[in-house]
Amino acid sequence: MSDSTNPDAQHHLVEVAEFNSDTRYRLVRLMGVGWEPMGETEFEARVRLVFPDIDLHDPGQVHWADRPGEWPR
């Protein structure tokens, strides 16, 4: 997945890729780091490690491709 799939990706600190029910992970792009598969339990801790002051509920900082806050089971 590349930043070209979302023209606004460079404006978000975090981008969460499309929901996929076949896996427990979602791909997450952290600006300056790249894409990583993350599960629900590791998402906040990992994002806060890279961006300690981020507001995870601010759509200007965190972009969800679909289903904000939802994770595959």
Predicted model as a PDB file, atoms N, CA, C, CB and O in Angstrom, pLDDT in the B-factor column:
MODEL        1                                                                  
ATOM      1  N   MET A   1       0.849  -1.164   0.000  1.00 45.00           N  
ATOM      2  CA  MET A   1       0.000   0.000   0.000  1.00 45.00           C  
ATOM      3  C   MET A   1       0.894   1.225   0.000  1.00 45.00           C  
ATOM      4  CB  MET A   1      -0.966  -0.001   1.212  1.00 45.00           C  
ATOM      5  O   MET A   1       1.902   1.262   0.704  1.00 45.00           O  
ATOM      6  N   SER A   2       0.536   2.207  -0.771  1.00 42.00           N  
ATOM      7  CA  SER A   2       1.357   3.410  -0.846  1.00 42.00           C  
ATOM      8  C   SER A   2       0.536   4.624  -0.476  1.00 42.00           C  
ATOM      9  CB  SER A   2       1.956   3.578  -2.245  1.00 42.00           C  
ATOM     10  O   SER A   2      -0.694   4.580  -0.456  1.00 42.00           O  
ATOM     11  N   ASP A   3       1.225   5.700  -0.187  1.00 44.00           N  
ATOM     12  CA  ASP A   3       0.531   6.931   0.158  1.00 44.00           C  
ATOM     13  C   ASP A   3      -0.287   7.463  -0.994  1.00 44.00           C  
ATOM     14  CB  ASP A   3       1.512   7.973   0.605  1.00 44.00           C  
ATOM     15  O   ASP A   3      -1.155   8.310  -0.784  1.00 44.00           O  
ATOM     16  N   SER A   4      -0.039   6.992  -2.217  1.00 43.00           N  
ATOM     17  CA  SER A   4      -0.786   7.470  -3.364  1.00 43.00           C  
ATOM     18  C   SER A   4      -2.229   6.981  -3.349  1.00 43.00           C  
ATOM     19  CB  SER A   4      -0.107   7.034  -4.639  1.00 43.00           C  
ATOM     20  O   SER A   4      -3.054   7.510  -4.093  1.00 43.00           O  
ATOM     21  N   THR A   5      -2.565   5.976  -2.515  1.00 49.00           N  
ATOM     22  CA  THR A   5      -3.942   5.503  -2.423  1.00 49.00           C  
ATOM     23  C   THR A   5      -4.823   6.515  -1.712  1.00 49.00           C  
ATOM     24  CB  THR A   5      -3.997   4.163  -1.701  1.00 49.00           C  
ATOM     25  O   THR A   5      -6.041   6.497  -1.883  1.00 49.00           O  
ATOM     26  N   ASN A   6      -4.238   7.384  -0.927  1.00 50.00           N  
ATOM     27  CA  ASN A   6      -4.968   8.433  -0.233  1.00 50.00           C  
ATOM     28  C   ASN A   6      -4.209   9.738  -0.421  1.00 50.00           C  
ATOM     29  CB  ASN A   6      -5.149   8.096   1.282  1.00 50.00           C  
ATOM     30  O   ASN A   6      -3.175   9.954   0.211  1.00 50.00           O  
ATOM     31  N   PRO A   7      -4.723  10.615  -1.294  1.00 53.00           N  
ATOM     32  CA  PRO A   7      -3.993  11.846  -1.570  1.00 53.00           C  
ATOM     33  C   PRO A   7      -3.778  12.726  -0.344  1.00 53.00           C  
ATOM     34  CB  PRO A   7      -4.715  12.626  -2.610  1.00 53.00           C  
ATOM     35  O   PRO A   7      -2.866  13.553  -0.342  1.00 53.00           O  
ATOM     36  N   ASP A   8      -4.595  12.571   0.701  1.00 49.00           N  
ATOM     37  CA  ASP A   8      -4.441  13.377   1.913  1.00 49.00           C  
ATOM     38  C   ASP A   8      -3.545  12.705   2.951  1.00 49.00           C  
ATOM     39  CB  ASP A   8      -5.801  13.658   2.521  1.00 49.00           C  
ATOM     40  O   ASP A   8      -3.364  13.243   4.043  1.00 49.00           O  
ATOM     41  N   ALA A   9      -2.978  11.536   2.627  1.00 50.00           N  
ATOM     42  CA  ALA A   9      -2.208  10.761   3.605  1.00 50.00           C  
ATOM     43  C   ALA A   9      -1.073  11.565   4.212  1.00 50.00           C  
ATOM     44  CB  ALA A   9      -1.652   9.513   2.959  1.00 50.00           C  
ATOM     45  O   ALA A   9      -0.783  11.420   5.399  1.00 50.00           O  
ATOM     46  N   GLN A  10      -0.432  12.402   3.429  1.00 60.00           N  
ATOM     47  CA  GLN A  10       0.707  13.163   3.950  1.00 60.00           C  
ATOM     48  C   GLN A  10       0.266  14.169   5.009  1.00 60.00           C  
ATOM     49  CB  GLN A  10       1.428  13.889   2.810  1.00 60.00           C  
ATOM     50  O   GLN A  10       1.113  14.706   5.722  1.00 60.00           O  
ATOM     51  N   HIS A  11      -1.024  14.439   5.133  1.00 85.00           N  
ATOM     52  CA  HIS A  11      -1.524  15.403   6.108  1.00 85.00           C  
ATOM     53  C   HIS A  11      -1.907  14.754   7.437  1.00 85.00           C  
ATOM     54  CB  HIS A  11      -2.718  16.132   5.538  1.00 85.00           C  
ATOM     55  O   HIS A  11      -2.159  15.456   8.416  1.00 85.00           O  
ATOM     56  N   HIS A  12      -1.952  13.436   7.482  1.00 95.00           N  
ATOM     57  CA  HIS A  12      -2.328  12.720   8.696  1.00 95.00           C  
ATOM     58  C   HIS A  12      -1.099  12.092   9.326  1.00 95.00           C  
ATOM     59  CB  HIS A  12      -3.388  11.645   8.395  1.00 95.00           C  
ATOM     60  O   HIS A  12      -0.239  11.553   8.629  1.00 95.00           O  
ATOM     61  N   LEU A  13      -1.021  12.163  10.646  1.00 97.00           N  
ATOM     62  CA  LEU A  13       0.070  11.494  11.346  1.00 97.00           C  
ATOM     63  C   LEU A  13      -0.091   9.977  11.278  1.00 97.00           C  
ATOM     64  CB  LEU A  13       0.132  11.957  12.807  1.00 97.00           C  
ATOM     65  O   LEU A  13       0.889   9.234  11.214  1.00 97.00           O  
ATOM     66  N   VAL A  14      -1.351   9.536  11.294  1.00 98.00           N  
ATOM     67  CA  VAL A  14      -1.664   8.108  11.293  1.00 98.00           C  
ATOM     68  C   VAL A  14      -2.749   7.849  10.260  1.00 98.00           C  
ATOM     69  CB  VAL A  14      -2.114   7.623  12.707  1.00 98.00           C  
ATOM     70  O   VAL A  14      -3.724   8.595  10.170  1.00 98.00           O  
ATOM     71  N   GLU A  15      -2.576   6.787   9.482  1.00 97.00           N  
ATOM     72  CA  GLU A  15      -3.595   6.364   8.526  1.00 97.00           C  
ATOM     73  C   GLU A  15      -3.862   4.886   8.755  1.00 97.00           C  
ATOM     74  CB  GLU A  15      -3.150   6.637   7.048  1.00 97.00           C  
ATOM     75  O   GLU A  15      -2.933   4.079   8.765  1.00 97.00           O  
ATOM     76  N   VAL A  16      -5.138   4.526   8.941  1.00 97.00           N  
ATOM     77  CA  VAL A  16      -5.531   3.141   9.166  1.00 97.00           C  
ATOM     78  C   VAL A  16      -6.195   2.638   7.884  1.00 97.00           C  
ATOM     79  CB  VAL A  16      -6.497   3.006  10.407  1.00 97.00           C  
ATOM     80  O   VAL A  16      -7.177   3.213   7.415  1.00 97.00           O  
ATOM     81  N   ALA A  17      -5.645   1.557   7.324  1.00 95.00           N  
ATOM     82  CA  ALA A  17      -6.133   1.005   6.061  1.00 95.00           C  
ATOM     83  C   ALA A  17      -7.506   0.350   6.230  1.00 95.00           C  
ATOM     84  CB  ALA A  17      -5.131  -0.013   5.507  1.00 95.00           C  
ATOM     85  O   ALA A  17      -8.050   0.269   7.332  1.00 95.00           O  
ATOM     86  N   GLU A  18      -8.038  -0.109   5.114  1.00 94.00           N  
ATOM     87  CA  GLU A  18      -9.366  -0.716   5.079  1.00 94.00           C  
ATOM     88  C   GLU A  18      -9.495  -1.892   6.033  1.00 94.00           C  
ATOM     89  CB  GLU A  18      -9.690  -1.167   3.679  1.00 94.00           C  
ATOM     90  O   GLU A  18      -8.533  -2.609   6.308  1.00 94.00           O  
ATOM     91  N   PHE A  19     -10.716  -2.064   6.529  1.00 91.00           N  
ATOM     92  CA  PHE A  19     -11.075  -3.177   7.404  1.00 91.00           C  
ATOM     93  C   PHE A  19     -11.026  -4.466   6.589  1.00 91.00           C  
ATOM     94  CB  PHE A  19     -12.491  -2.968   8.041  1.00 91.00           C  
ATOM     95  O   PHE A  19     -11.542  -4.517   5.473  1.00 91.00           O  
ATOM     96  N   ASN A  20     -10.406  -5.505   7.145  1.00 86.00           N  
ATOM     97  CA  ASN A  20     -10.342  -6.797   6.483  1.00 86.00           C  
ATOM     98  C   ASN A  20     -10.689  -7.855   7.512  1.00 86.00           C  
ATOM     99  CB  ASN A  20      -8.935  -7.054   5.850  1.00 86.00           C  
ATOM    100  O   ASN A  20      -9.945  -8.054   8.473  1.00 86.00           O  
ATOM    101  N   SER A  21     -11.800  -8.530   7.325  1.00 77.00           N  
ATOM    102  CA  SER A  21     -12.270  -9.494   8.325  1.00 77.00           C  
ATOM    103  C   SER A  21     -11.482 -10.801   8.327  1.00 77.00           C  
ATOM    104  CB  SER A  21     -13.724  -9.794   8.092  1.00 77.00           C  
ATOM    105  O   SER A  21     -11.731 -11.660   9.173  1.00 77.00           O  
ATOM    106  N   ASP A  22     -10.537 -10.975   7.399  1.00 78.00           N  
ATOM    107  CA  ASP A  22      -9.777 -12.212   7.314  1.00 78.00           C  
ATOM    108  C   ASP A  22      -8.577 -12.268   8.256  1.00 78.00           C  
ATOM    109  CB  ASP A  22      -9.312 -12.409   5.916  1.00 78.00           C  
ATOM    110  O   ASP A  22      -7.900 -13.293   8.329  1.00 78.00           O  
ATOM    111  N   THR A  23      -8.310 -11.200   8.964  1.00 85.00           N  
ATOM    112  CA  THR A  23      -7.133 -11.150   9.829  1.00 85.00           C  
ATOM    113  C   THR A  23      -7.458 -10.339  11.076  1.00 85.00           C  
ATOM    114  CB  THR A  23      -5.916 -10.543   9.080  1.00 85.00           C  
ATOM    115  O   THR A  23      -8.407  -9.554  11.070  1.00 85.00           O  
ATOM    116  N   ARG A  24      -6.695 -10.512  12.132  1.00 86.00           N  
ATOM    117  CA  ARG A  24      -6.954  -9.725  13.347  1.00 86.00           C  
ATOM    118  C   ARG A  24      -6.285  -8.363  13.286  1.00 86.00           C  
ATOM    119  CB  ARG A  24      -6.472 -10.479  14.584  1.00 86.00           C  
ATOM    120  O   ARG A  24      -6.446  -7.552  14.197  1.00 86.00           O  
ATOM    121  N   TYR A  25      -5.540  -8.106  12.229  1.00 93.00           N  
ATOM    122  CA  TYR A  25      -4.790  -6.865  12.101  1.00 93.00           C  
ATOM    123  C   TYR A  25      -5.410  -5.906  11.098  1.00 93.00           C  
ATOM    124  CB  TYR A  25      -3.374  -7.163  11.702  1.00 93.00           C  
ATOM    125  O   TYR A  25      -6.176  -6.297  10.217  1.00 93.00           O  
ATOM    126  N   ARG A  26      -5.051  -4.631  11.262  1.00 95.00           N  
ATOM    127  CA  ARG A  26      -5.278  -3.634  10.220  1.00 95.00           C  
ATOM    128  C   ARG A  26      -3.914  -3.024   9.946  1.00 95.00           C  
ATOM    129  CB  ARG A  26      -6.356  -2.533  10.649  1.00 95.00           C  
ATOM    130  O   ARG A  26      -3.097  -2.883  10.856  1.00 95.00           O  
ATOM    131  N   LEU A  27      -3.670  -2.665   8.699  1.00 96.00           N  
ATOM    132  CA  LEU A  27      -2.428  -1.977   8.381  1.00 96.00           C  
ATOM    133  C   LEU A  27      -2.539  -0.533   8.819  1.00 96.00           C  
ATOM    134  CB  LEU A  27      -2.107  -2.072   6.873  1.00 96.00           C  
ATOM    135  O   LEU A  27      -3.549   0.126   8.571  1.00 96.00           O  
ATOM    136  N   VAL A  28      -1.506  -0.045   9.468  1.00 97.00           N  
ATOM    137  CA  VAL A  28      -1.485   1.320   9.996  1.00 97.00           C  
ATOM    138  C   VAL A  28      -0.203   1.990   9.514  1.00 97.00           C  
ATOM    139  CB  VAL A  28      -1.578   1.333  11.569  1.00 97.00           C  
ATOM    140  O   VAL A  28       0.892   1.449   9.670  1.00 97.00           O  
ATOM    141  N   ARG A  29      -0.357   3.184   8.921  1.00 97.00           N  
ATOM    142  CA  ARG A  29       0.811   3.951   8.485  1.00 97.00           C  
ATOM    143  C   ARG A  29       1.077   5.048   9.495  1.00 97.00           C  
ATOM    144  CB  ARG A  29       0.600   4.550   7.062  1.00 97.00           C  
ATOM    145  O   ARG A  29       0.209   5.873   9.780  1.00 97.00           O  
ATOM    146  N   LEU A  30       2.281   5.049  10.032  1.00 98.00           N  
ATOM    147  CA  LEU A  30       2.709   6.102  10.935  1.00 98.00           C  
ATOM    148  C   LEU A  30       3.638   7.014  10.144  1.00 98.00           C  
ATOM    149  CB  LEU A  30       3.415   5.521  12.216  1.00 98.00           C  
ATOM    150  O   LEU A  30       4.642   6.558   9.597  1.00 98.00           O  
ATOM    151  N   MET A  31       3.307   8.303  10.083  1.00 96.00           N  
ATOM    152  CA  MET A  31       4.119   9.238   9.310  1.00 96.00           C  
ATOM    153  C   MET A  31       5.572   9.163   9.762  1.00 96.00           C  
ATOM    154  CB  MET A  31       3.581  10.676   9.453  1.00 96.00           C  
ATOM    155  O   MET A  31       5.869   9.247  10.954  1.00 96.00           O  
ATOM    156  N   GLY A  32       6.465   9.007   8.803  1.00 94.00           N  
ATOM    157  CA  GLY A  32       7.884   8.942   9.097  1.00 94.00           C  
ATOM    158  C   GLY A  32       8.384   7.552   9.445  1.00 94.00           C  
ATOM    159  O   GLY A  32       9.592   7.332   9.542  1.00 94.00           O  
ATOM    160  N   VAL A  33       7.460   6.605   9.636  1.00 95.00           N  
ATOM    161  CA  VAL A  33       7.841   5.243  10.005  1.00 95.00           C  
ATOM    162  C   VAL A  33       7.478   4.263   8.894  1.00 95.00           C  
ATOM    163  CB  VAL A  33       7.160   4.831  11.321  1.00 95.00           C  
ATOM    164  O   VAL A  33       8.306   3.444   8.494  1.00 95.00           O  
ATOM    165  N   GLY A  34       6.252   4.341   8.398  1.00 96.00           N  
ATOM    166  CA  GLY A  34       5.769   3.431   7.360  1.00 96.00           C  
ATOM    167  C   GLY A  34       4.591   2.608   7.849  1.00 96.00           C  
ATOM    168  O   GLY A  34       4.013   2.875   8.903  1.00 96.00           O  
ATOM    169  N   TRP A  35       4.248   1.592   7.051  1.00 96.00           N  
ATOM    170  CA  TRP A  35       3.095   0.733   7.325  1.00 96.00           C  
ATOM    171  C   TRP A  35       3.484  -0.406   8.260  1.00 96.00           C  
ATOM    172  CB  TRP A  35       2.516   0.171   6.015  1.00 96.00           C  
ATOM    173  O   TRP A  35       4.556  -0.997   8.134  1.00 96.00           O  
ATOM    174  N   GLU A  36       2.579  -0.703   9.211  1.00 96.00           N  
ATOM    175  CA  GLU A  36       2.773  -1.813  10.141  1.00 96.00           C  
ATOM    176  C   GLU A  36       1.427  -2.492  10.373  1.00 96.00           C  
ATOM    177  CB  GLU A  36       3.394  -1.321  11.492  1.00 96.00           C  
ATOM    178  O   GLU A  36       0.409  -1.807  10.477  1.00 96.00           O  
ATOM    179  N   PRO A  37       1.396  -3.828  10.458  1.00 95.00           N  
ATOM    180  CA  PRO A  37       0.161  -4.488  10.876  1.00 95.00           C  
ATOM    181  C   PRO A  37       0.008  -4.338  12.381  1.00 95.00           C  
ATOM    182  CB  PRO A  37       0.158  -5.989  10.466  1.00 95.00           C  
ATOM    183  O   PRO A  37       0.949  -4.573  13.139  1.00 95.00           O  
ATOM    184  N   MET A  38      -1.195  -3.942  12.808  1.00 96.00           N  
ATOM    185  CA  MET A  38      -1.443  -3.772  14.242  1.00 96.00           C  
ATOM    186  C   MET A  38      -2.804  -4.334  14.607  1.00 96.00           C  
ATOM    187  CB  MET A  38      -1.355  -2.287  14.644  1.00 96.00           C  
ATOM    188  O   MET A  38      -3.759  -4.271  13.834  1.00 96.00           O  
ATOM    189  N   GLY A  39      -2.859  -4.880  15.799  1.00 94.00           N  
ATOM    190  CA  GLY A  39      -4.118  -5.312  16.367  1.00 94.00           C  
ATOM    191  C   GLY A  39      -4.671  -4.216  17.262  1.00 94.00           C  
ATOM    192  O   GLY A  39      -3.984  -3.245  17.578  1.00 94.00           O  
ATOM    193  N   GLU A  40      -5.898  -4.384  17.657  1.00 93.00           N  
ATOM    194  CA  GLU A  40      -6.575  -3.381  18.477  1.00 93.00           C  
ATOM    195  C   GLU A  40      -5.819  -3.081  19.767  1.00 93.00           C  
ATOM    196  CB  GLU A  40      -7.979  -3.842  18.805  1.00 93.00           C  
ATOM    197  O   GLU A  40      -5.714  -1.921  20.163  1.00 93.00           O  
ATOM    198  N   THR A  41      -5.298  -4.100  20.420  1.00 93.00           N  
ATOM    199  CA  THR A  41      -4.650  -3.903  21.716  1.00 93.00           C  
ATOM    200  C   THR A  41      -3.311  -3.185  21.615  1.00 93.00           C  
ATOM    201  CB  THR A  41      -4.452  -5.228  22.391  1.00 93.00           C  
ATOM    202  O   THR A  41      -2.879  -2.554  22.580  1.00 93.00           O  
ATOM    203  N   GLU A  42      -2.649  -3.270  20.473  1.00 96.00           N  
ATOM    204  CA  GLU A  42      -1.345  -2.617  20.334  1.00 96.00           C  
ATOM    205  C   GLU A  42      -1.412  -1.256  19.654  1.00 96.00           C  
ATOM    206  CB  GLU A  42      -0.419  -3.506  19.563  1.00 96.00           C  
ATOM    207  O   GLU A  42      -0.443  -0.497  19.692  1.00 96.00           O  
ATOM    208  N   PHE A  43      -2.539  -0.940  19.037  1.00 97.00           N  
ATOM    209  CA  PHE A  43      -2.669   0.282  18.256  1.00 97.00           C  
ATOM    210  C   PHE A  43      -2.336   1.544  19.053  1.00 97.00           C  
ATOM    211  CB  PHE A  43      -4.065   0.384  17.715  1.00 97.00           C  
ATOM    212  O   PHE A  43      -1.424   2.285  18.686  1.00 97.00           O  
ATOM    213  N   GLU A  44      -3.064   1.790  20.133  1.00 97.00           N  
ATOM    214  CA  GLU A  44      -2.866   3.029  20.887  1.00 97.00           C  
ATOM    215  C   GLU A  44      -1.454   3.129  21.460  1.00 97.00           C  
ATOM    216  CB  GLU A  44      -3.887   3.125  22.012  1.00 97.00           C  
ATOM    217  O   GLU A  44      -0.826   4.185  21.381  1.00 97.00           O  
ATOM    218  N   ALA A  45      -0.957   2.045  22.031  1.00 97.00           N  
ATOM    219  CA  ALA A  45       0.388   2.082  22.626  1.00 97.00           C  
ATOM    220  C   ALA A  45       1.446   2.400  21.580  1.00 97.00           C  
ATOM    221  CB  ALA A  45       0.712   0.744  23.304  1.00 97.00           C  
ATOM    222  O   ALA A  45       2.342   3.205  21.834  1.00 97.00           O  
ATOM    223  N   ARG A  46       1.356   1.781  20.408  1.00 98.00           N  
ATOM    224  CA  ARG A  46       2.352   2.002  19.358  1.00 98.00           C  
ATOM    225  C   ARG A  46       2.263   3.425  18.812  1.00 98.00           C  
ATOM    226  CB  ARG A  46       2.164   0.988  18.219  1.00 98.00           C  
ATOM    227  O   ARG A  46       3.284   4.085  18.621  1.00 98.00           O  
ATOM    228  N   VAL A  47       1.044   3.893  18.562  1.00 98.00           N  
ATOM    229  CA  VAL A  47       0.864   5.249  18.034  1.00 98.00           C  
ATOM    230  C   VAL A  47       1.385   6.270  19.045  1.00 98.00           C  
ATOM    231  CB  VAL A  47      -0.633   5.522  17.707  1.00 98.00           C  
ATOM    232  O   VAL A  47       2.061   7.224  18.660  1.00 98.00           O  
ATOM    233  N   ARG A  48       1.085   6.087  20.316  1.00 97.00           N  
ATOM    234  CA  ARG A  48       1.540   7.037  21.343  1.00 97.00           C  
ATOM    235  C   ARG A  48       3.048   6.983  21.574  1.00 97.00           C  
ATOM    236  CB  ARG A  48       0.823   6.765  22.651  1.00 97.00           C  
ATOM    237  O   ARG A  48       3.640   7.963  22.026  1.00 97.00           O  
ATOM    238  N   LEU A  49       3.662   5.862  21.274  1.00 97.00           N  
ATOM    239  CA  LEU A  49       5.111   5.771  21.356  1.00 97.00           C  
ATOM    240  C   LEU A  49       5.761   6.695  20.324  1.00 97.00           C  
ATOM    241  CB  LEU A  49       5.572   4.318  21.146  1.00 97.00           C  
ATOM    242  O   LEU A  49       6.764   7.349  20.609  1.00 97.00           O  
ATOM    243  N   VAL A  50       5.183   6.741  19.134  1.00 97.00           N  
ATOM    244  CA  VAL A  50       5.718   7.579  18.050  1.00 97.00           C  
ATOM    245  C   VAL A  50       5.239   9.022  18.169  1.00 97.00           C  
ATOM    246  CB  VAL A  50       5.311   7.009  16.687  1.00 97.00           C  
ATOM    247  O   VAL A  50       6.012   9.953  17.941  1.00 97.00           O  
ATOM    248  N   PHE A  51       3.968   9.213  18.524  1.00 98.00           N  
ATOM    249  CA  PHE A  51       3.359  10.545  18.644  1.00 98.00           C  
ATOM    250  C   PHE A  51       2.717  10.689  20.026  1.00 98.00           C  
ATOM    251  CB  PHE A  51       2.299  10.778  17.517  1.00 98.00           C  
ATOM    252  O   PHE A  51       1.504  10.513  20.146  1.00 98.00           O  
ATOM    253  N   PRO A  52       3.485  11.002  21.068  1.00 98.00           N  
ATOM    254  CA  PRO A  52       2.969  11.028  22.444  1.00 98.00           C  
ATOM    255  C   PRO A  52       1.779  11.963  22.667  1.00 98.00           C  
ATOM    256  CB  PRO A  52       4.066  11.426  23.366  1.00 98.00           C  
ATOM    257  O   PRO A  52       0.929  11.672  23.509  1.00 98.00           O  
ATOM    258  N   ASP A  53       1.699  13.056  21.948  1.00 97.00           N  
ATOM    259  CA  ASP A  53       0.639  14.044  22.187  1.00 97.00           C  
ATOM    260  C   ASP A  53      -0.525  13.951  21.206  1.00 97.00           C  
ATOM    261  CB  ASP A  53       1.217  15.423  22.125  1.00 97.00           C  
ATOM    262  O   ASP A  53      -1.346  14.866  21.149  1.00 97.00           O  
ATOM    263  N   ILE A  54      -0.617  12.879  20.440  1.00 97.00           N  
ATOM    264  CA  ILE A  54      -1.652  12.754  19.421  1.00 97.00           C  
ATOM    265  C   ILE A  54      -3.044  12.647  20.052  1.00 97.00           C  
ATOM    266  CB  ILE A  54      -1.378  11.533  18.538  1.00 97.00           C  
ATOM    267  O   ILE A  54      -3.212  12.070  21.126  1.00 97.00           O  
ATOM    268  N   ASP A  55      -4.027  13.210  19.367  1.00 97.00           N  
ATOM    269  CA  ASP A  55      -5.434  13.042  19.740  1.00 97.00           C  
ATOM    270  C   ASP A  55      -5.996  11.976  18.807  1.00 97.00           C  
ATOM    271  CB  ASP A  55      -6.252  14.409  19.638  1.00 97.00           C  
ATOM    272  O   ASP A  55      -6.263  12.254  17.638  1.00 97.00           O  
ATOM    273  N   LEU A  56      -6.174  10.775  19.308  1.00 96.00           N  
ATOM    274  CA  LEU A  56      -6.618   9.655  18.478  1.00 96.00           C  
ATOM    275  C   LEU A  56      -8.027   9.835  17.924  1.00 96.00           C  
ATOM    276  CB  LEU A  56      -6.558   8.384  19.271  1.00 96.00           C  
ATOM    277  O   LEU A  56      -8.436   9.099  17.026  1.00 96.00           O  
ATOM    278  N   HIS A  57      -8.769  10.802  18.447  1.00 95.00           N  
ATOM    279  CA  HIS A  57     -10.133  11.052  17.971  1.00 95.00           C  
ATOM    280  C   HIS A  57     -10.210  12.226  17.009  1.00 95.00           C  
ATOM    281  CB  HIS A  57     -11.052  11.303  19.143  1.00 95.00           C  
ATOM    282  O   HIS A  57     -11.298  12.592  16.563  1.00 95.00           O  
ATOM    283  N   ASP A  58      -9.070  12.820  16.683  1.00 96.00           N  
ATOM    284  CA  ASP A  58      -9.023  13.958  15.768  1.00 96.00           C  
ATOM    285  C   ASP A  58      -8.843  13.446  14.343  1.00 96.00           C  
ATOM    286  CB  ASP A  58      -7.874  14.939  16.152  1.00 96.00           C  
ATOM    287  O   ASP A  58      -7.780  12.920  14.012  1.00 96.00           O  
ATOM    288  N   PRO A  59      -9.868  13.588  13.486  1.00 95.00           N  
ATOM    289  CA  PRO A  59      -9.755  13.101  12.112  1.00 95.00           C  
ATOM    290  C   PRO A  59      -8.693  13.838  11.294  1.00 95.00           C  
ATOM    291  CB  PRO A  59     -11.086  13.223  11.424  1.00 95.00           C  
ATOM    292  O   PRO A  59      -8.313  13.367  10.222  1.00 95.00           O  
ATOM    293  N   GLY A  60      -8.216  14.962  11.770  1.00 96.00           N  
ATOM    294  CA  GLY A  60      -7.125  15.652  11.103  1.00 96.00           C  
ATOM    295  C   GLY A  60      -5.777  15.012  11.382  1.00 96.00           C  
ATOM    296  O   GLY A  60      -4.819  15.227  10.640  1.00 96.00           O  
ATOM    297  N   GLN A  61      -5.697  14.226  12.449  1.00 97.00           N  
ATOM    298  CA  GLN A  61      -4.454  13.545  12.814  1.00 97.00           C  
ATOM    299  C   GLN A  61      -4.474  12.054  12.483  1.00 97.00           C  
ATOM    300  CB  GLN A  61      -4.185  13.729  14.287  1.00 97.00           C  
ATOM    301  O   GLN A  61      -3.459  11.473  12.100  1.00 97.00           O  
ATOM    302  N   VAL A  62      -5.654  11.449  12.640  1.00 97.00           N  
ATOM    303  CA  VAL A  62      -5.800  10.006  12.398  1.00 97.00           C  
ATOM    304  C   VAL A  62      -6.889   9.800  11.352  1.00 97.00           C  
ATOM    305  CB  VAL A  62      -6.145   9.234  13.723  1.00 97.00           C  
ATOM    306  O   VAL A  62      -8.042  10.180  11.556  1.00 97.00           O  
ATOM    307  N   HIS A  63      -6.508   9.193  10.233  1.00 97.00           N  
ATOM    308  CA  HIS A  63      -7.469   8.924   9.151  1.00 97.00           C  
ATOM    309  C   HIS A  63      -7.769   7.430   9.104  1.00 97.00           C  
ATOM    310  CB  HIS A  63      -6.917   9.415   7.772  1.00 97.00           C  
ATOM    311  O   HIS A  63      -6.857   6.610   8.997  1.00 97.00           O  
ATOM    312  N   TRP A  64      -9.050   7.082   9.184  1.00 97.00           N  
ATOM    313  CA  TRP A  64      -9.501   5.697   9.047  1.00 97.00           C  
ATOM    314  C   TRP A  64     -10.110   5.564   7.657  1.00 97.00           C  
ATOM    315  CB  TRP A  64     -10.537   5.298  10.177  1.00 97.00           C  
ATOM    316  O   TRP A  64     -11.004   6.333   7.304  1.00 97.00           O  
ATOM    317  N   ALA A  65      -9.643   4.598   6.857  1.00 96.00           N  
ATOM    318  CA  ALA A  65     -10.171   4.388   5.509  1.00 96.00           C  
ATOM    319  C   ALA A  65     -11.646   4.003   5.553  1.00 96.00           C  
ATOM    320  CB  ALA A  65      -9.366   3.306   4.782  1.00 96.00           C  
ATOM    321  O   ALA A  65     -12.416   4.350   4.657  1.00 96.00           O  
ATOM    322  N   ASP A  66     -12.028   3.286   6.597  1.00 95.00           N  
ATOM    323  CA  ASP A  66     -13.417   2.870   6.796  1.00 95.00           C  
ATOM    324  C   ASP A  66     -13.565   2.367   8.231  1.00 95.00           C  
ATOM    325  CB  ASP A  66     -13.835   1.761   5.763  1.00 95.00           C  
ATOM    326  O   ASP A  66     -12.564   2.090   8.892  1.00 95.00           O  
ATOM    327  N   ARG A  67     -14.760   2.250   8.705  1.00 94.00           N  
ATOM    328  CA  ARG A  67     -15.079   1.688  10.023  1.00 94.00           C  
ATOM    329  C   ARG A  67     -14.175   2.197  11.145  1.00 94.00           C  
ATOM    330  CB  ARG A  67     -14.990   0.190   9.963  1.00 94.00           C  
ATOM    331  O   ARG A  67     -13.458   1.409  11.761  1.00 94.00           O  
ATOM    332  N   PRO A  68     -14.200   3.486  11.415  1.00 95.00           N  
ATOM    333  CA  PRO A  68     -13.329   4.043  12.467  1.00 95.00           C  
ATOM    334  C   PRO A  68     -13.486   3.311  13.800  1.00 95.00           C  
ATOM    335  CB  PRO A  68     -13.630   5.529  12.664  1.00 95.00           C  
ATOM    336  O   PRO A  68     -14.598   3.088  14.276  1.00 95.00           O  
ATOM    337  N   GLY A  69     -12.363   2.950  14.380  1.00 94.00           N  
ATOM    338  CA  GLY A  69     -12.362   2.301  15.686  1.00 94.00           C  
ATOM    339  C   GLY A  69     -12.692   0.823  15.687  1.00 94.00           C  
ATOM    340  O   GLY A  69     -12.651   0.188  16.741  1.00 94.00           O  
ATOM    341  N   GLU A  70     -13.019   0.255  14.530  1.00 93.00           N  
ATOM    342  CA  GLU A  70     -13.376  -1.169  14.470  1.00 93.00           C  
ATOM    343  C   GLU A  70     -12.165  -1.995  14.075  1.00 93.00           C  
ATOM    344  CB  GLU A  70     -14.534  -1.406  13.473  1.00 93.00           C  
ATOM    345  O   GLU A  70     -11.337  -1.581  13.263  1.00 93.00           O  
ATOM    346  N   TRP A  71     -12.086  -3.182  14.676  1.00 92.00           N  
ATOM    347  CA  TRP A  71     -10.985  -4.101  14.415  1.00 92.00           C  
ATOM    348  C   TRP A  71     -11.548  -5.479  14.121  1.00 92.00           C  
ATOM    349  CB  TRP A  71     -10.003  -4.152  15.612  1.00 92.00           C  
ATOM    350  O   TRP A  71     -12.567  -5.863  14.696  1.00 92.00           O  
ATOM    351  N   PRO A  72     -10.900  -6.239  13.229  1.00 88.00           N  
ATOM    352  CA  PRO A  72     -11.356  -7.619  12.981  1.00 88.00           C  
ATOM    353  C   PRO A  72     -11.231  -8.456  14.260  1.00 88.00           C  
ATOM    354  CB  PRO A  72     -10.532  -8.273  11.826  1.00 88.00           C  
ATOM    355  O   PRO A  72     -10.366  -8.194  15.096  1.00 88.00           O  
ATOM    356  N   ARG A  73     -12.071  -9.430  14.402  1.00 82.00           N  
ATOM    357  CA  ARG A  73     -12.028 -10.324  15.570  1.00 82.00           C  
ATOM    358  C   ARG A  73     -11.312 -11.610  15.217  1.00 82.00           C  
ATOM    359  CB  ARG A  73     -13.450 -10.633  16.083  1.00 82.00           C  
ATOM    360  O   ARG A  73     -11.172 -12.491  16.064  1.00 82.00           O  
TER     361      ARG A  73                                                      
ENDMDL                                                                          
END                                                                             
